[in-house]
Amino acid sequence: MSPGVLYLVPTPIGNRGDITRRALEVLAEVDLVLCEDTRRSGQLLRDYALHKPLQSHHKFNEHQSIGRLMGMLGEGKSIALVSDAGTPGISDPGFLVVRAALAAGHAVEALPGPTALIPALVQSGIPCDRFCFEGFLPVKKGRQTRLLELAQETRTMVLYESPHRLLKTLAQLAQTCGEERQASVSRELSKKFSETVRGSLASLQTHFQKQEPRGEFVIVLAGR
């Protein structure tokens, strides 16, 4: 392992068996693991008999911690950044520390691994040769503008959504894109109760009005 490297290490989105051997090797060798939730990441490390210093790194403190982290990299320390689930930087913290590390001349290496958007996309039955990833829509400011832009998008779109906003988002997509626009909604990917529902936006609304949304969701929406 090279000194002074920031490693971006994907972690399982549900099934613990999806972690890669290389991810475990990197986590075993680094000097520090940055994580959103030290309890959650600590349990993951313990599951594989790994004992490493952990530091909380999330959207509320990442600006304050960057200076210290750059100092550690400058001293030749190696750091791994993980998120609670999936690949760091994809709708999770990561961009700021990566940008700072590159600006300071430090090496950054991203490991391939789990992320929810790709499984949801390829099993949706919607064309996946060209697509765009939107992540989470704005909660308030700019939301309607973004929805109107998406209505004109010709590529397949992939969005993340929380359970308590799923029905609202499906209704707004139906309003802007048309109720018959095809989509799929995946939840709890790779977990025991994983489910993907496919159909028109209207039929998806009906389904989740009858079945209370639970878990984390990925919406795949056909292009115009």
C-alpha positions as CSV (number, residue, x, y, z in Angstrom):
1,M,0.0,0.0,0.0
2,S,1.3,3.4,-1.0
3,P,1.7,6.1,1.7
4,G,-0.4,9.3,1.7
5,V,-3.3,7.9,-0.3
6,L,-7.0,8.6,0.1
7,Y,-9.0,5.5,-0.7
8,L,-12.7,5.6,-1.5
9,V,-14.0,2.2,-0.4
10,P,-17.6,1.1,-1.3
11,T,-19.4,-0.9,1.3
12,P,-22.5,-3.2,0.9
13,I,-25.8,-1.6,0.3
14,G,-27.5,-4.5,2.1
15,N,-26.1,-7.9,1.8
16,R,-22.8,-8.1,3.7
17,G,-21.5,-10.7,1.3
18,D,-21.2,-8.0,-1.4
19,I,-18.0,-6.5,0.1
20,T,-15.0,-7.2,-2.1
21,R,-11.8,-8.8,-0.9
22,R,-9.8,-5.8,-2.0
23,A,-12.0,-3.5,0.1
24,L,-11.2,-5.6,3.1
25,E,-7.5,-5.6,2.3
26,V,-7.5,-1.8,2.1
27,L,-9.5,-1.4,5.3
28,A,-7.1,-3.7,7.0
29,E,-4.1,-1.6,6.0
30,V,-5.1,2.1,6.3
31,D,-4.3,4.3,9.3
32,L,-7.8,5.8,9.6
33,V,-11.3,5.1,8.4
34,L,-13.6,8.0,7.8
35,C,-17.3,7.1,8.0
36,E,-20.7,8.7,8.2
37,D,-21.7,6.7,11.3
38,T,-19.0,5.2,13.4
39,R,-21.4,2.7,15.0
40,R,-22.5,1.3,11.7
41,S,-19.0,1.2,10.1
42,G,-17.6,-0.1,13.4
43,Q,-19.9,-3.1,13.2
44,L,-19.0,-3.8,9.6
45,L,-15.3,-3.8,10.6
46,R,-15.9,-6.0,13.6
47,D,-17.8,-8.5,11.4
48,Y,-14.5,-9.0,9.6
49,A,-12.3,-8.9,12.7
50,L,-10.8,-5.5,11.6
51,H,-9.9,-3.0,14.3
52,K,-9.1,0.5,13.0
53,P,-9.4,4.1,14.3
54,L,-12.7,5.6,13.1
55,Q,-13.5,9.2,12.5
56,S,-17.0,10.6,11.9
57,H,-17.1,12.3,8.5
58,H,-20.5,13.6,7.2
59,K,-22.1,16.6,5.6
60,F,-22.3,18.5,8.8
61,N,-18.6,18.3,9.8
62,E,-16.7,17.6,6.6
63,H,-15.6,21.3,6.0
64,Q,-14.1,21.5,9.5
65,S,-12.1,18.2,9.3
66,I,-10.5,18.6,5.9
67,G,-7.4,20.5,7.2
68,R,-6.5,17.8,9.6
69,L,-7.0,15.1,7.0
70,M,-4.7,16.8,4.5
71,G,-2.1,17.0,7.3
72,M,-2.3,13.3,7.8
73,L,-2.0,12.6,4.1
74,G,1.0,14.9,4.0
75,E,2.6,12.9,6.8
76,G,2.2,9.7,4.7
77,K,-0.8,8.3,6.5
78,S,-3.3,6.4,4.4
79,I,-7.0,7.1,4.8
80,A,-10.1,5.2,3.7
81,L,-13.4,6.9,3.2
82,V,-16.6,4.8,3.5
83,S,-20.3,5.7,3.5
84,D,-23.0,4.0,5.4
85,A,-23.8,2.0,2.3
86,G,-22.6,2.0,-1.3
87,T,-19.9,4.2,-2.9
88,P,-18.7,7.3,-1.2
89,G,-19.5,10.5,-3.1
90,I,-22.7,9.1,-4.7
91,S,-25.4,11.0,-2.9
92,D,-23.1,10.8,0.1
93,P,-20.1,12.8,1.5
94,G,-16.9,12.4,-0.5
95,F,-16.5,15.2,-3.1
96,L,-15.0,17.8,-0.8
97,V,-12.3,15.7,0.7
98,V,-11.4,14.2,-2.8
99,R,-11.1,17.7,-4.2
100,A,-9.0,18.9,-1.3
101,A,-6.7,15.9,-1.6
102,L,-6.2,16.3,-5.3
103,A,-5.5,20.1,-4.9
104,A,-2.9,19.3,-2.3
105,G,-1.2,16.8,-4.6
106,H,-2.2,13.6,-2.8
107,A,-3.1,10.4,-4.5
108,V,-6.8,9.4,-4.6
109,E,-7.9,5.8,-5.5
110,A,-11.5,4.7,-5.8
111,L,-12.2,1.0,-5.5
112,P,-15.0,-0.5,-7.6
113,G,-17.9,-1.9,-5.7
114,P,-21.6,-1.7,-4.6
115,T,-23.9,1.2,-5.5
116,A,-27.6,1.0,-5.6
117,L,-28.2,2.8,-8.9
118,I,-26.7,0.2,-11.2
119,P,-28.6,-2.9,-10.0
120,A,-31.9,-0.9,-10.0
121,L,-31.2,0.4,-13.6
122,V,-30.2,-2.9,-15.2
123,Q,-33.1,-4.9,-13.7
124,S,-35.7,-2.2,-14.5
125,G,-36.5,-3.4,-18.0
126,I,-36.0,0.3,-19.1
127,P,-33.3,1.0,-21.7
128,C,-29.9,1.4,-19.9
129,D,-27.6,2.1,-22.8
130,R,-27.9,5.9,-22.1
131,F,-28.9,7.2,-18.7
132,C,-28.5,10.1,-16.3
133,F,-28.2,9.9,-12.5
134,E,-30.1,12.6,-10.6
135,G,-29.7,11.4,-7.0
136,F,-32.1,13.0,-4.6
137,L,-34.3,15.8,-6.0
138,P,-34.2,19.1,-4.1
139,V,-36.6,19.0,-1.2
140,K,-38.0,22.5,-1.7
141,K,-36.0,25.2,-3.6
142,G,-35.6,24.3,-7.2
143,R,-37.6,21.1,-7.1
144,Q,-40.3,22.1,-9.6
145,T,-37.7,23.5,-12.0
146,R,-35.8,20.2,-11.8
147,L,-39.0,18.2,-12.4
148,L,-39.8,20.2,-15.5
149,E,-36.3,19.6,-16.8
150,L,-36.6,15.9,-16.2
151,A,-39.8,15.8,-18.1
152,Q,-37.9,16.8,-21.3
153,E,-35.0,14.4,-20.7
154,T,-34.7,11.7,-23.4
155,R,-32.3,9.4,-21.5
156,T,-33.4,7.0,-18.8
157,M,-33.2,8.7,-15.4
158,V,-32.2,7.3,-12.0
159,L,-33.3,8.9,-8.8
160,Y,-33.0,8.1,-5.1
161,E,-35.9,8.7,-2.7
162,S,-36.8,8.2,0.9
163,P,-39.9,6.3,2.0
164,H,-41.8,9.3,3.4
165,R,-41.4,11.3,0.1
166,L,-41.8,8.4,-2.4
167,L,-45.6,9.0,-3.1
168,K,-45.1,12.7,-3.4
169,T,-42.3,12.3,-5.9
170,L,-44.2,9.7,-7.9
171,A,-47.2,12.0,-8.0
172,Q,-45.1,15.0,-9.1
173,L,-43.4,12.9,-11.8
174,A,-46.8,11.8,-13.1
175,Q,-47.9,15.4,-13.2
176,T,-44.9,16.6,-15.2
177,C,-44.1,13.5,-17.3
178,G,-47.5,12.0,-17.7
179,E,-49.2,9.2,-15.8
180,E,-48.4,6.6,-18.5
181,R,-44.6,7.2,-18.4
182,Q,-42.9,3.9,-17.6
183,A,-40.8,3.5,-14.5
184,S,-39.6,1.0,-11.9
185,V,-39.2,1.4,-8.2
186,S,-36.7,-0.8,-6.3
187,R,-36.3,-1.0,-2.6
188,E,-34.0,-2.7,-0.1
189,L,-31.7,-3.9,-2.9
190,S,-29.7,-7.1,-2.1
191,K,-31.6,-7.5,1.2
192,K,-34.0,-10.2,2.3
193,F,-37.1,-8.2,1.3
194,S,-35.7,-6.7,-1.9
195,E,-38.5,-5.7,-4.3
196,T,-38.8,-4.1,-7.7
197,V,-42.2,-2.9,-9.0
198,R,-42.5,-1.9,-12.7
199,G,-45.2,-0.1,-14.6
200,S,-46.6,3.3,-15.4
201,L,-46.3,6.1,-12.9
202,A,-50.0,5.9,-12.3
203,S,-49.8,2.2,-11.4
204,L,-46.8,2.7,-9.2
205,Q,-48.7,5.3,-7.2
206,T,-51.6,2.9,-6.7
207,H,-49.2,0.2,-5.6
208,F,-47.5,2.3,-2.9
209,Q,-50.8,3.8,-1.8
210,K,-51.8,0.2,-0.9
211,Q,-48.4,-0.9,0.4
212,E,-46.7,1.5,2.8
213,P,-43.3,2.5,1.5
214,R,-40.5,1.1,3.7
215,G,-36.8,1.1,3.1
216,E,-34.6,3.1,0.7
217,F,-35.9,3.5,-2.9
218,V,-34.4,3.9,-6.4
219,I,-36.7,5.2,-9.1
220,V,-35.8,4.4,-12.7
221,L,-37.8,6.6,-15.1
222,A,-38.0,6.2,-18.9
223,G,-36.9,9.1,-21.0
224,R,-39.3,11.2,-23.1
